[in-house]
């Protein structure tokens, strides 16, 4: 099931990327149907940030002396980018991630 969901998602993103690269490729009406609304994007980002926060927090708890790029560095980049774009983030969690990273390095 997971492979099927990932494959569908990859194909969806590929179609959207093609439509952005070649705007008239499949006609304007079809392109509009594939482009998510700003509200849908905000909801998806909020859900994704919550998952990143949970994963980063859990990683720090389980591996108190281990910095990982995928569990600390990438979430820090995602959180700071989201904050820069005006999306509310857990500032305390971000501060903790940055401190954890600085202490490790």
Biopython code that builds the backbone (N, CA, C, O; Angstrom):
import numpy as np
from Bio.PDB.StructureBuilder import StructureBuilder

atoms = [
    (1, "UNK", "N", (0.823, -1.197, 0.000)),
    (1, "UNK", "CA", (0.000, 0.000, 0.000)),
    (1, "UNK", "C", (0.863, 1.256, 0.000)),
    (1, "UNK", "O", (0.580, 2.205, -0.731)),
    (2, "UNK", "N", (1.932, 1.266, 0.829)),
    (2, "UNK", "CA", (2.801, 2.434, 0.919)),
    (2, "UNK", "C", (3.478, 2.718, -0.412)),
    (2, "UNK", "O", (3.582, 3.874, -0.821)),
    (3, "UNK", "N", (3.934, 1.685, -1.083)),
    (3, "UNK", "CA", (4.585, 1.871, -2.378)),
    (3, "UNK", "C", (3.599, 2.454, -3.380)),
    (3, "UNK", "O", (3.954, 3.343, -4.154)),
    (4, "UNK", "N", (2.373, 1.965, -3.371)),
    (4, "UNK", "CA", (1.351, 2.480, -4.277)),
    (4, "UNK", "C", (1.066, 3.948, -3.994)),
    (4, "UNK", "O", (0.975, 4.747, -4.926)),
    (5, "UNK", "N", (0.925, 4.317, -2.724)),
    (5, "UNK", "CA", (0.663, 5.708, -2.364)),
    (5, "UNK", "C", (1.828, 6.595, -2.782)),
    (5, "UNK", "O", (1.620, 7.681, -3.323)),
    (6, "UNK", "N", (3.073, 6.131, -2.530)),
    (6, "UNK", "CA", (4.236, 6.919, -2.909)),
    (6, "UNK", "C", (4.322, 7.066, -4.424)),
    (6, "UNK", "O", (4.656, 8.142, -4.920)),
    (7, "UNK", "N", (4.026, 6.009, -5.158)),
    (7, "UNK", "CA", (4.059, 6.073, -6.616)),
    (7, "UNK", "C", (3.025, 7.057, -7.136)),
    (7, "UNK", "O", (3.313, 7.839, -8.043)),
    (8, "UNK", "N", (1.837, 7.027, -6.579)),
    (8, "UNK", "CA", (0.797, 7.970, -7.001)),
    (8, "UNK", "C", (1.207, 9.405, -6.709)),
    (8, "UNK", "O", (0.989, 10.302, -7.524)),
    (9, "UNK", "N", (1.798, 9.615, -5.549)),
    (9, "UNK", "CA", (2.244, 10.948, -5.175)),
    (9, "UNK", "C", (3.351, 11.440, -6.101)),
    (9, "UNK", "O", (3.338, 12.594, -6.530)),
    (10, "UNK", "N", (4.292, 10.583, -6.405)),
    (10, "UNK", "CA", (5.376, 10.943, -7.320)),
    (10, "UNK", "C", (4.821, 11.296, -8.689)),
    (10, "UNK", "O", (5.229, 12.287, -9.294)),
    (11, "UNK", "N", (3.891, 10.488, -9.177)),
    (11, "UNK", "CA", (3.292, 10.782, -10.484)),
    (11, "UNK", "C", (2.517, 12.090, -10.466)),
    (11, "UNK", "O", (2.559, 12.845, -11.437)),
    (12, "UNK", "N", (1.810, 12.369, -9.375)),
    (12, "UNK", "CA", (1.072, 13.618, -9.270)),
    (12, "UNK", "C", (2.031, 14.803, -9.315)),
    (12, "UNK", "O", (1.795, 15.769, -10.041)),
    (13, "UNK", "N", (3.126, 14.729, -8.529)),
    (13, "UNK", "CA", (4.105, 15.816, -8.521)),
    (13, "UNK", "C", (4.762, 15.970, -9.890)),
    (13, "UNK", "O", (5.035, 17.089, -10.322)),
    (14, "UNK", "N", (5.015, 14.868, -10.567)),
    (14, "UNK", "CA", (5.617, 14.937, -11.898)),
    (14, "UNK", "C", (4.687, 15.660, -12.871)),
    (14, "UNK", "O", (5.139, 16.476, -13.674)),
    (15, "UNK", "N", (3.390, 15.361, -12.799)),
    (15, "UNK", "CA", (2.431, 16.046, -13.684)),
    (15, "UNK", "C", (2.378, 17.538, -13.385)),
    (15, "UNK", "O", (2.359, 18.358, -14.303)),
    (16, "UNK", "N", (2.356, 17.888, -12.111)),
    (16, "UNK", "CA", (2.321, 19.299, -11.739)),
    (16, "UNK", "C", (3.596, 19.992, -12.208)),
    (16, "UNK", "O", (3.534, 21.102, -12.738)),
    (17, "UNK", "N", (4.752, 19.354, -12.021)),
    (17, "UNK", "CA", (6.024, 19.940, -12.468)),
    (17, "UNK", "C", (6.024, 20.157, -13.975)),
    (17, "UNK", "O", (6.483, 21.194, -14.454)),
    (18, "UNK", "N", (5.516, 19.193, -14.718)),
    (18, "UNK", "CA", (5.434, 19.354, -16.176)),
    (18, "UNK", "C", (4.532, 20.516, -16.562)),
    (18, "UNK", "O", (4.838, 21.272, -17.484)),
    (19, "UNK", "N", (3.426, 20.652, -15.853)),
    (19, "UNK", "CA", (2.504, 21.744, -16.173)),
    (19, "UNK", "C", (3.120, 23.108, -15.871)),
    (19, "UNK", "O", (2.859, 24.081, -16.579)),
    (20, "UNK", "N", (3.934, 23.177, -14.823)),
    (20, "UNK", "CA", (4.614, 24.441, -14.537)),
    (20, "UNK", "C", (5.711, 24.705, -15.559)),
    (20, "UNK", "O", (5.922, 25.850, -15.960)),
    (21, "UNK", "N", (6.403, 23.666, -15.979)),
    (21, "UNK", "CA", (7.492, 23.824, -16.946)),
    (21, "UNK", "C", (6.959, 24.148, -18.335)),
    (21, "UNK", "O", (7.553, 24.941, -19.065)),
    (22, "UNK", "N", (5.837, 23.532, -18.699)),
    (22, "UNK", "CA", (5.228, 23.727, -20.027)),
    (22, "UNK", "C", (3.761, 24.091, -19.834)),
    (22, "UNK", "O", (2.894, 23.227, -19.960)),
    (23, "UNK", "N", (3.468, 25.353, -19.530)),
    (23, "UNK", "CA", (2.118, 25.751, -19.133)),
    (23, "UNK", "C", (0.995, 25.349, -20.086)),
    (23, "UNK", "O", (-0.087, 25.001, -19.613)),
    (24, "UNK", "N", (1.194, 25.378, -21.386)),
    (24, "UNK", "CA", (0.111, 25.063, -22.309)),
    (24, "UNK", "C", (0.047, 23.606, -22.707)),
    (24, "UNK", "O", (-0.738, 23.240, -23.582)),
    (25, "UNK", "N", (0.861, 22.762, -22.082)),
    (25, "UNK", "CA", (1.003, 21.369, -22.490)),
    (25, "UNK", "C", (-0.327, 20.612, -22.545)),
    (25, "UNK", "O", (-0.620, 19.950, -23.540)),
    (26, "UNK", "N", (-1.116, 20.703, -21.503)),
    (26, "UNK", "CA", (-2.360, 19.933, -21.438)),
    (26, "UNK", "C", (-3.603, 20.813, -21.425)),
    (26, "UNK", "O", (-4.699, 20.326, -21.147)),
    (27, "UNK", "N", (-3.453, 22.068, -21.713)),
    (27, "UNK", "CA", (-4.601, 22.976, -21.707)),
    (27, "UNK", "C", (-4.760, 23.642, -20.354)),
    (27, "UNK", "O", (-4.438, 23.055, -19.320)),
    (28, "UNK", "N", (-5.248, 24.845, -20.364)),
    (28, "UNK", "CA", (-5.362, 25.625, -19.138)),
    (28, "UNK", "C", (-6.336, 25.038, -18.127)),
    (28, "UNK", "O", (-6.053, 25.058, -16.929)),
    (29, "UNK", "N", (-7.463, 24.523, -18.569)),
    (29, "UNK", "CA", (-8.466, 23.994, -17.640)),
    (29, "UNK", "C", (-7.901, 22.817, -16.846)),
    (29, "UNK", "O", (-8.120, 22.712, -15.639)),
    (30, "UNK", "N", (-7.180, 21.939, -17.525)),
    (30, "UNK", "CA", (-6.605, 20.781, -16.844)),
    (30, "UNK", "C", (-5.545, 21.216, -15.849)),
    (30, "UNK", "O", (-5.467, 20.669, -14.749)),
    (31, "UNK", "N", (-4.728, 22.194, -16.220)),
    (31, "UNK", "CA", (-3.667, 22.681, -15.343)),
    (31, "UNK", "C", (-4.245, 23.260, -14.063)),
    (31, "UNK", "O", (-3.704, 23.031, -12.981)),
    (32, "UNK", "N", (-5.327, 24.002, -14.170)),
    (32, "UNK", "CA", (-5.938, 24.607, -12.988)),
    (32, "UNK", "C", (-6.450, 23.553, -12.020)),
    (32, "UNK", "O", (-6.417, 23.766, -10.808)),
    (33, "UNK", "N", (-6.919, 22.432, -12.525)),
    (33, "UNK", "CA", (-7.417, 21.370, -11.653)),
    (33, "UNK", "C", (-6.309, 20.733, -10.834)),
    (33, "UNK", "O", (-6.568, 20.244, -9.734)),
    (34, "UNK", "N", (-5.082, 20.723, -11.338)),
    (34, "UNK", "CA", (-3.981, 20.067, -10.648)),
    (34, "UNK", "C", (-3.250, 20.972, -9.659)),
    (34, "UNK", "O", (-2.555, 20.477, -8.772)),
    (35, "UNK", "N", (-3.392, 22.263, -9.797)),
    (35, "UNK", "CA", (-2.677, 23.187, -8.920)),
    (35, "UNK", "C", (-3.483, 23.366, -7.635)),
    (35, "UNK", "O", (-4.633, 23.802, -7.678)),
    (36, "UNK", "N", (-2.878, 23.027, -6.485)),
    (36, "UNK", "CA", (-3.614, 23.157, -5.224)),
    (36, "UNK", "C", (-3.834, 24.627, -4.863)),
    (36, "UNK", "O", (-3.061, 25.499, -5.261)),
    (37, "UNK", "N", (-4.884, 24.881, -4.114)),
    (37, "UNK", "CA", (-5.185, 26.243, -3.668)),
    (37, "UNK", "C", (-4.195, 26.646, -2.580)),
    (37, "UNK", "O", (-3.588, 25.779, -1.951)),
    (38, "UNK", "N", (-4.024, 27.945, -2.347)),
    (38, "UNK", "CA", (-3.152, 28.390, -1.259)),
    (38, "UNK", "C", (-3.577, 27.816, 0.094)),
    (38, "UNK", "O", (-2.729, 27.493, 0.926)),
    (39, "UNK", "N", (-4.883, 27.689, 0.313)),
    (39, "UNK", "CA", (-5.374, 27.120, 1.573)),
    (39, "UNK", "C", (-4.960, 25.657, 1.716)),
    (39, "UNK", "O", (-4.550, 25.226, 2.794)),
    (40, "UNK", "N", (-5.068, 24.898, 0.628)),
    (40, "UNK", "CA", (-4.669, 23.482, 0.661)),
    (40, "UNK", "C", (-3.176, 23.355, 0.914)),
    (40, "UNK", "O", (-2.739, 22.446, 1.619)),
    (41, "UNK", "N", (-2.400, 24.251, 0.349)),
    (41, "UNK", "CA", (-0.953, 24.227, 0.569)),
    (41, "UNK", "C", (-0.641, 24.513, 2.032)),
    (41, "UNK", "O", (0.199, 23.836, 2.626)),
    (42, "UNK", "N", (-1.302, 25.505, 2.622)),
    (42, "UNK", "CA", (-1.065, 25.835, 4.036)),
    (42, "UNK", "C", (-1.421, 24.670, 4.952)),
    (42, "UNK", "O", (-0.704, 24.392, 5.913)),
    (43, "UNK", "N", (-2.517, 23.995, 4.658)),
    (43, "UNK", "CA", (-2.918, 22.833, 5.467)),
    (43, "UNK", "C", (-1.870, 21.728, 5.350)),
    (43, "UNK", "O", (-1.498, 21.117, 6.351)),
    (44, "UNK", "N", (-1.397, 21.471, 4.137)),
    (44, "UNK", "CA", (-0.394, 20.424, 3.925)),
    (44, "UNK", "C", (0.916, 20.776, 4.628)),
    (44, "UNK", "O", (1.552, 19.906, 5.224)),
    (45, "UNK", "N", (1.314, 22.025, 4.564)),
    (45, "UNK", "CA", (2.545, 22.456, 5.231)),
    (45, "UNK", "C", (2.407, 22.303, 6.739)),
    (45, "UNK", "O", (3.322, 21.803, 7.395)),
    (46, "UNK", "N", (1.288, 22.721, 7.293)),
    (46, "UNK", "CA", (1.073, 22.597, 8.740)),
    (46, "UNK", "C", (1.146, 21.143, 9.190)),
    (46, "UNK", "O", (1.759, 20.835, 10.212)),
    (47, "UNK", "N", (0.519, 20.246, 8.425)),
    (47, "UNK", "CA", (0.580, 18.818, 8.765)),
    (47, "UNK", "C", (2.013, 18.298, 8.680)),
    (47, "UNK", "O", (2.449, 17.529, 9.536)),
    (48, "UNK", "N", (2.729, 18.712, 7.667)),
    (48, "UNK", "CA", (4.108, 18.262, 7.483)),
    (48, "UNK", "C", (5.012, 18.777, 8.595)),
    (48, "UNK", "O", (5.852, 18.039, 9.111)),
    (49, "UNK", "N", (4.838, 20.047, 8.964)),
    (49, "UNK", "CA", (5.662, 20.614, 10.038)),
    (49, "UNK", "C", (5.416, 19.890, 11.356)),
    (49, "UNK", "O", (6.350, 19.645, 12.119)),
    (50, "UNK", "N", (4.156, 19.547, 11.621)),
    (50, "UNK", "CA", (3.853, 18.811, 12.853)),
    (50, "UNK", "C", (4.559, 17.462, 12.878)),
    (50, "UNK", "O", (5.067, 17.046, 13.919)),
    (51, "UNK", "N", (4.593, 16.781, 11.747)),
    (51, "UNK", "CA", (5.297, 15.495, 11.673)),
    (51, "UNK", "C", (6.802, 15.680, 11.852)),
    (51, "UNK", "O", (7.448, 14.885, 12.535)),
    (52, "UNK", "N", (7.359, 16.718, 11.248)),
    (52, "UNK", "CA", (8.790, 16.995, 11.410)),
    (52, "UNK", "C", (9.126, 17.320, 12.862)),
    (52, "UNK", "O", (10.148, 16.871, 13.381)),
    (53, "UNK", "N", (8.271, 18.096, 13.512)),
    (53, "UNK", "CA", (8.497, 18.428, 14.919)),
    (53, "UNK", "C", (8.496, 17.178, 15.786)),
    (53, "UNK", "O", (9.364, 17.009, 16.643)),
    (54, "UNK", "N", (7.538, 16.318, 15.565)),
    (54, "UNK", "CA", (7.446, 15.072, 16.337)),
    (54, "UNK", "C", (8.670, 14.201, 16.108)),
    (54, "UNK", "O", (9.239, 13.667, 17.060)),
    (55, "UNK", "N", (9.077, 14.054, 14.857)),
    (55, "UNK", "CA", (10.242, 13.232, 14.536)),
    (55, "UNK", "C", (11.526, 13.788, 15.122)),
    (55, "UNK", "O", (12.343, 13.037, 15.655)),
    (56, "UNK", "N", (11.709, 15.088, 15.029)),
    (56, "UNK", "CA", (12.923, 15.711, 15.558)),
    (56, "UNK", "C", (12.975, 15.579, 17.078)),
    (56, "UNK", "O", (14.019, 15.260, 17.647)),
    (57, "UNK", "N", (11.847, 15.824, 17.723)),
    (57, "UNK", "CA", (11.789, 15.721, 19.182)),
    (57, "UNK", "C", (12.086, 14.287, 19.627)),
    (57, "UNK", "O", (12.856, 14.068, 20.562)),
    (58, "UNK", "N", (11.480, 13.330, 18.963)),
    (58, "UNK", "CA", (11.708, 11.924, 19.319)),
    (58, "UNK", "C", (13.142, 11.495, 19.087)),
    (58, "UNK", "O", (13.698, 10.734, 19.879)),
    (59, "UNK", "N", (13.742, 11.968, 18.025)),
    (59, "UNK", "CA", (15.136, 11.624, 17.736)),
    (59, "UNK", "C", (16.063, 12.161, 18.816)),
    (59, "UNK", "O", (16.983, 11.470, 19.253)),
    (60, "UNK", "N", (15.819, 13.394, 19.243)),
    (60, "UNK", "CA", (16.676, 13.975, 20.290)),
    (60, "UNK", "C", (16.518, 13.233, 21.608)),
    (60, "UNK", "O", (17.484, 13.085, 22.357)),
    (61, "UNK", "N", (15.313, 12.767, 21.897)),
    (61, "UNK", "CA", (15.083, 12.039, 23.143)),
    (61, "UNK", "C", (15.760, 10.670, 23.127)),
    (61, "UNK", "O", (16.314, 10.237, 24.138)),
    (62, "UNK", "N", (15.715, 9.994, 21.986)),
    (62, "UNK", "CA", (16.286, 8.654, 21.893)),
    (62, "UNK", "C", (17.797, 8.671, 21.701)),
    (62, "UNK", "O", (18.491, 7.767, 22.168)),
    (63, "UNK", "N", (18.309, 9.684, 21.022)),
    (63, "UNK", "CA", (19.739, 9.756, 20.713)),
    (63, "UNK", "C", (20.290, 11.068, 21.249)),
    (63, "UNK", "O", (20.548, 12.000, 20.488)),
    (64, "UNK", "N", (20.467, 11.134, 22.543)),
    (64, "UNK", "CA", (20.843, 12.381, 23.198)),
    (64, "UNK", "C", (22.224, 12.901, 22.778)),
    (64, "UNK", "O", (22.499, 14.093, 22.921)),
    (65, "UNK", "N", (23.076, 12.045, 22.275)),
    (65, "UNK", "CA", (24.414, 12.458, 21.868)),
    (65, "UNK", "C", (24.641, 12.318, 20.374)),
    (65, "UNK", "O", (25.787, 12.248, 19.930)),
    (66, "UNK", "N", (23.581, 12.277, 19.599)),
    (66, "UNK", "CA", (23.730, 12.008, 18.169)),
    (66, "UNK", "C", (22.952, 13.020, 17.338)),
    (66, "UNK", "O", (21.724, 13.082, 17.406)),
    (67, "UNK", "N", (23.666, 13.798, 16.567)),
    (67, "UNK", "CA", (23.059, 14.728, 15.623)),
    (67, "UNK", "C", (22.845, 13.994, 14.305)),
    (67, "UNK", "O", (23.737, 13.286, 13.839)),
    (68, "UNK", "N", (21.674, 14.158, 13.705)),
    (68, "UNK", "CA", (21.434, 13.561, 12.397)),
    (68, "UNK", "C", (20.916, 14.636, 11.447)),
    (68, "UNK", "O", (20.094, 15.474, 11.819)),
    (69, "UNK", "N", (21.407, 14.595, 10.234)),
    (69, "UNK", "CA", (20.975, 15.588, 9.234)),
    (69, "UNK", "C", (19.474, 15.503, 8.978)),
    (69, "UNK", "O", (18.799, 16.527, 8.871)),
    (70, "UNK", "N", (18.956, 14.278, 8.879)),
    (70, "UNK", "CA", (17.542, 14.129, 8.528)),
    (70, "UNK", "C", (16.606, 14.405, 9.691)),
    (70, "UNK", "O", (15.433, 14.701, 9.461)),
    (71, "UNK", "N", (17.073, 14.320, 10.932)),
    (71, "UNK", "CA", (16.183, 14.557, 12.070)),
    (71, "UNK", "C", (16.413, 15.885, 12.769)),
    (71, "UNK", "O", (15.568, 16.308, 13.557)),
    (72, "UNK", "N", (17.530, 16.558, 12.507)),
    (72, "UNK", "CA", (17.752, 17.866, 13.102)),
    (72, "UNK", "C", (17.984, 18.954, 12.044)),
    (72, "UNK", "O", (17.278, 19.962, 12.036)),
    (73, "UNK", "N", (18.942, 18.766, 11.173)),
    (73, "UNK", "CA", (19.299, 19.821, 10.223)),
    (73, "UNK", "C", (18.168, 20.143, 9.254)),
    (73, "UNK", "O", (17.813, 21.310, 9.087)),
    (74, "UNK", "N", (17.610, 19.146, 8.626)),
    (74, "UNK", "CA", (16.543, 19.399, 7.649)),
    (74, "UNK", "C", (15.286, 19.983, 8.295)),
    (74, "UNK", "O", (14.683, 20.887, 7.718)),
    (75, "UNK", "N", (14.865, 19.502, 9.472)),
    (75, "UNK", "CA", (13.738, 20.169, 10.119)),
    (75, "UNK", "C", (14.027, 21.629, 10.468)),
    (75, "UNK", "O", (13.139, 22.473, 10.347)),
    (76, "UNK", "N", (15.255, 21.942, 10.899)),
    (76, "UNK", "CA", (15.588, 23.335, 11.187)),
    (76, "UNK", "C", (15.421, 24.181, 9.930)),
    (76, "UNK", "O", (14.871, 25.280, 9.993)),
    (77, "UNK", "N", (15.888, 23.682, 8.800)),
    (77, "UNK", "CA", (15.717, 24.407, 7.540)),
    (77, "UNK", "C", (14.234, 24.574, 7.198)),
    (77, "UNK", "O", (13.810, 25.647, 6.767)),
    (78, "UNK", "N", (13.458, 23.524, 7.390)),
    (78, "UNK", "CA", (12.018, 23.595, 7.086)),
    (78, "UNK", "C", (11.318, 24.585, 8.009)),
    (78, "UNK", "O", (10.484, 25.369, 7.557)),
    (79, "UNK", "N", (11.651, 24.557, 9.304)),
    (79, "UNK", "CA", (10.989, 25.444, 10.262)),
    (79, "UNK", "C", (11.349, 26.905, 10.018)),
    (79, "UNK", "O", (10.482, 27.778, 10.062)),
    (80, "UNK", "N", (12.624, 27.170, 9.761)),
    (80, "UNK", "CA", (13.014, 28.565, 9.530)),
    (80, "UNK", "C", (12.428, 29.088, 8.220)),
    (80, "UNK", "O", (12.055, 30.257, 8.131)),
    (81, "UNK", "N", (12.348, 28.232, 7.212)),
    (81, "UNK", "CA", (11.729, 28.641, 5.949)),
    (81, "UNK", "C", (10.237, 28.912, 6.157)),
    (81, "UNK", "O", (9.708, 29.903, 5.652)),
    (82, "UNK", "N", (9.566, 28.041, 6.893)),
    (82, "UNK", "CA", (8.141, 28.227, 7.172)),
    (82, "UNK", "C", (7.915, 29.526, 7.943)),
    (82, "UNK", "O", (7.011, 30.297, 7.621)),
    (83, "UNK", "N", (8.735, 29.759, 8.952)),
    (83, "UNK", "CA", (8.598, 30.988, 9.740)),
    (83, "UNK", "C", (8.805, 32.214, 8.858)),
    (83, "UNK", "O", (8.068, 33.194, 8.964)),
    (84, "UNK", "N", (9.808, 32.155, 7.990)),
    (84, "UNK", "CA", (10.095, 33.248, 7.068)),
    (84, "UNK", "C", (8.913, 33.522, 6.144)),
    (84, "UNK", "O", (8.684, 34.659, 5.732)),
    (85, "UNK", "N", (8.161, 32.458, 5.821)),
    (85, "UNK", "CA", (6.993, 32.584, 4.941)),
    (85, "UNK", "C", (5.720, 32.949, 5.708)),
    (85, "UNK", "O", (4.640, 33.014, 5.122)),
    (86, "UNK", "N", (5.846, 33.186, 7.014)),
    (86, "UNK", "CA", (4.691, 33.622, 7.793)),
    (86, "UNK", "C", (3.867, 32.502, 8.393)),
    (86, "UNK", "O", (2.747, 32.736, 8.847)),
    (87, "UNK", "N", (4.396, 31.297, 8.404)),
    (87, "UNK", "CA", (3.679, 30.151, 8.974)),
    (87, "UNK", "C", (4.105, 29.994, 10.430)),
    (87, "UNK", "O", (5.293, 30.053, 10.745)),
    (88, "UNK", "N", (3.147, 29.798, 11.299)),
    (88, "UNK", "CA", (3.424, 29.650, 12.720)),
    (88, "UNK", "C", (4.112, 28.308, 12.982)),
    (88, "UNK", "O", (3.670, 27.261, 12.510)),
    (89, "UNK", "N", (5.196, 28.370, 13.741)),
    (89, "UNK", "CA", (5.923, 27.155, 14.105)),
    (89, "UNK", "C", (6.074, 27.106, 15.616)),
    (89, "UNK", "O", (5.773, 28.077, 16.311)),
    (90, "UNK", "N", (6.541, 25.974, 16.118)),
    (90, "UNK", "CA", (6.832, 25.817, 17.537)),
    (90, "UNK", "C", (8.228, 26.403, 17.788)),
    (90, "UNK", "O", (9.236, 25.724, 17.597)),
    (91, "UNK", "N", (8.273, 27.659, 18.215)),
    (91, "UNK", "CA", (9.550, 28.363, 18.405)),
    (91, "UNK", "C", (10.428, 27.681, 19.454)),
    (91, "UNK", "O", (11.649, 27.630, 19.308)),
    (92, "UNK", "N", (9.812, 27.162, 20.501)),
    (92, "UNK", "CA", (10.578, 26.484, 21.552)),
    (92, "UNK", "C", (11.261, 25.235, 21.002)),
    (92, "UNK", "O", (12.418, 24.965, 21.322)),
    (93, "UNK", "N", (10.554, 24.482, 20.184)),
    (93, "UNK", "CA", (11.137, 23.286, 19.573)),
    (93, "UNK", "C", (12.290, 23.676, 18.642)),
    (93, "UNK", "O", (13.326, 23.010, 18.631)),
    (94, "UNK", "N", (12.122, 24.735, 17.872)),
    (94, "UNK", "CA", (13.192, 25.200, 16.992)),
    (94, "UNK", "C", (14.415, 25.600, 17.803)),
    (94, "UNK", "O", (15.540, 25.237, 17.458)),
    (95, "UNK", "N", (14.198, 26.349, 18.883)),
    (95, "UNK", "CA", (15.321, 26.758, 19.739)),
    (95, "UNK", "C", (16.046, 25.537, 20.293)),
    (95, "UNK", "O", (17.276, 25.491, 20.323)),
    (96, "UNK", "N", (15.272, 24.552, 20.731)),
    (96, "UNK", "CA", (15.860, 23.332, 21.281)),
    (96, "UNK", "C", (16.666, 22.577, 20.212)),
    (96, "UNK", "O", (17.749, 22.066, 20.498)),
    (97, "UNK", "N", (16.143, 22.509, 19.002)),
    (97, "UNK", "CA", (16.857, 21.851, 17.902)),
    (97, "UNK", "C", (18.180, 22.554, 17.589)),
    (97, "UNK", "O", (19.208, 21.906, 17.394)),
    (98, "UNK", "N", (18.139, 23.876, 17.543)),
    (98, "UNK", "CA", (19.357, 24.638, 17.239)),
    (98, "UNK", "C", (20.387, 24.454, 18.351)),
    (98, "UNK", "O", (21.573, 24.283, 18.068)),
    (99, "UNK", "N", (19.953, 24.486, 19.606)),
    (99, "UNK", "CA", (20.870, 24.268, 20.726)),
    (99, "UNK", "C", (21.457, 22.860, 20.689)),
    (99, "UNK", "O", (22.656, 22.680, 20.906)),
    (100, "UNK", "N", (20.623, 21.871, 20.416)),
    (100, "UNK", "CA", (21.074, 20.485, 20.332)),
    (100, "UNK", "C", (22.157, 20.356, 19.253)),
    (100, "UNK", "O", (23.192, 19.723, 19.458)),
    (101, "UNK", "N", (21.888, 20.969, 18.111)),
    (101, "UNK", "CA", (22.838, 20.918, 17.002)),
    (101, "UNK", "C", (24.138, 21.615, 17.345)),
    (101, "UNK", "O", (25.218, 21.079, 17.094)),
    (102, "UNK", "N", (24.044, 22.813, 17.918)),
    (102, "UNK", "CA", (25.246, 23.569, 18.282)),
    (102, "UNK", "C", (26.074, 22.821, 19.316)),
    (102, "UNK", "O", (27.302, 22.786, 19.232)),
    (103, "UNK", "N", (25.398, 22.223, 20.291)),
    (103, "UNK", "CA", (26.130, 21.465, 21.315)),
    (103, "UNK", "C", (26.844, 20.252, 20.724)),
    (103, "UNK", "O", (27.955, 19.916, 21.133)),
    (104, "UNK", "N", (26.208, 19.610, 19.778)),
    (104, "UNK", "CA", (26.832, 18.426, 19.150)),
    (104, "UNK", "C", (28.042, 18.848, 18.316)),
    (104, "UNK", "O", (29.105, 18.234, 18.400)),
    (105, "UNK", "N", (27.875, 19.883, 17.524)),
    (105, "UNK", "CA", (28.954, 20.298, 16.625)),
    (105, "UNK", "C", (30.073, 20.955, 17.387)),
    (105, "UNK", "O", (31.067, 21.368, 16.790)),
]
sb = StructureBuilder()
sb.init_structure("model")
sb.init_model(0)
sb.init_chain("A")
sb.init_seg("    ")
for serial, (resi, resn, name, xyz) in enumerate(atoms, 1):
    if name == "N":
        sb.init_residue(resn, " ", resi, " ")
    sb.init_atom(name, np.array(xyz, "f"), 0.0, 1.0, " ", f" {name:<3s}", serial, name[0])
structure = sb.get_structure()
